[in-house]
Amino acid sequence: MAPHLNSKIPSTLGTYLSDYEYLAKAAQLCPEEQLAQSTCYLTGEEKVNWENLLEFEATPPNWTTFKEDLFWEYPKARNPFVSSVNWDIFVKEKSNQEIHTLDEYATFQGKL
């Protein structure tokens, strides 16, 4: 199945890029080919917007920098969907984390 981006739901950008990267890796695309073909599953305005980003034509091609540009274009895309599988993994990791000091607790809570 081809990757799909729904520009009305920005969180689909991460899924689109992940699916596309999987296909590009399987096809053994070089960075230039990976960038050039990244828009082949897009339609109309989205395709034009992506191809007009500075990093799309950068030399040498840099997929990672191009992806960062895309996330700047879709600021709400950084709020990823958390699957129940990922949530279970997160809970298991955190539930096994030992906390012995106030500093460790603050780090655990993300306050430091």
Secondary structure, DSSP 8 states (H G I E B T S, - for coil): ------TTSTTHHHHHHHHHHHHHHHTT--HHHHHHHTTTT--HHHHHHHHTSGGGG-SS--HHHHHHHHHHHSGGGGS----HHHHHHHHHHHHT----SHHHHHHHTT--
